[in-house]
Amino acid sequence: MDEQVKVDWERCVSFHGHVCPGLAIGFQAAQIALKLLPELGEEPYNPKSGIVSIVQNDACGVDAVQTLLSSTFGKGNLMFMDHGKHVFSFIRRQDGQGVRVALKYGAMDNERHQALRVKMMDNTATPQESEEFYQLHEEISRHLVEAPPEEHFAWRKIHFELPKGPRLNPTVQCAFCGEGVMEQRASVRDGRIACPECVEKYESRVLVLNK
């Protein structure tokens, strides 16, 4: 493993808390972006502020994206789309040029690992099976990090129109709980402003009453 790659991987593991294949997926996706994005366009590339990361899952790999590209919700340069796909798009703010990286279908197939994973989740694994699971966990993760990226990933250059700076939304008061909520996320129930949390409670109550 290249020394810089090793350092970057250790940073990701430290942030995430443990080694796992999911983290390795995000790590490789981010590494691909780091290599390709400087070649897109003529303006300087700054990973600390110039990249917006769009992730289509909320799995372990997102921690690697946050670590390597400094993409966070707080800075407004991390966007989450709940698509359940190991797909990551990385866009340069200055020109909208980017790269879309996707894990190839079947790239993570390992029947023994999957079988043991089920037992681990159900708490039915024996101590020997647990040890085997974590050994496979480590091996699969290391292979994902060290293998040529084209073995497990497909990518293509893209252009994406990003929002022009952060949107400022007024805060309104929820009539049900009294807390503040962004106006664009609020709804109206019984003629009163309601936050999403209270809307869920309201709809649950209506469902019970209609039974």
Buried (B, 14 or more C-beta within 10 A) or exposed (E): EEEEBEEBBEBBBEEBEEBBBBBBBBBBBBBBBBEBBEEBBEEEBEBEEBBBBBBBBEBBBBBBBBBBBBBEEEEEBBBEEEEEEBBBBBBBBBBBBBBBBBBEEEBBEBEEBEEBBEBBEEEEBEEEBBEBBBEBBBEBBBBBBBBEBEEBBBBEEBEBEBEEEEEEEEEBEBBBEEEEBBEEEBBEBEEEBBBEEBBEBBEEEEEEEEE
